[in-house]
């Protein structure tokens, strides 16, 4: 049973590995659900001994992409492959909430030799079981899902159904576990792996801040970072399962 931790900065990357993460999902902008990390960040992360999967998502909002955005995704997958990444994380939907099979097929072909995870675009599909069968036929290795709920604890009933329908043809990874919920989620749903941001917010280390000159739409001078104790807590409560 593996624990994957998603990170969007090097501080979190280092903390997650030291705390015992089995695998890293490398992103940028987790506040927007996770976007493609920079090439330099991917390059730095590939120096680690633990496996690092690269998020391939060109923008936030939804999973319906233009031809230009799909071309960017192809090029980002190619970059990850050249760096030796063992896996990529992606998902593309049609406007009516189905898996975009032709586009996914082309992206998976680009990723040949790497494992492909379908991310939580899966939680936005119209028909979970139809989407599951499509992803299995496409050759996706794993699916990240909270059971179409805000968190996997609330989505346990659906997670259980997804696992049953998958019949070990694809790995199902529960998204958003915590130390308090991970054991019950694993035991009740039978998921193959678990995933978490394991994050807390910390204030900037700047001693001088001009607070009236905000740059973004959120809190500029706080950073969400992985809490090593949360990672250790999840690992502890996974032990023996």
Secondary structure, DSSP 8 states (H G I E B T S, - for coil): --EEEEESSHHHHHHHHHHT-SEEEE-B-GGGT-B---HHHHHHHTTSSSEEEEE--S-SS-S---HHHHHHHHHHHHHHHHTT-SEEEE--B-TTSSB-HHHHHHHHHHTTTSEEEE-GGGGG-S-HHHHHHHHHHHT-SEEEE-SSSSSTTTTHHHHHHHHHHHTTSSEEEEES--TTTHHHHHHHH--SEEEE--EEEEE---S---TTS--SSS-TTEEEEE-HHHHHHHHHHHTT-
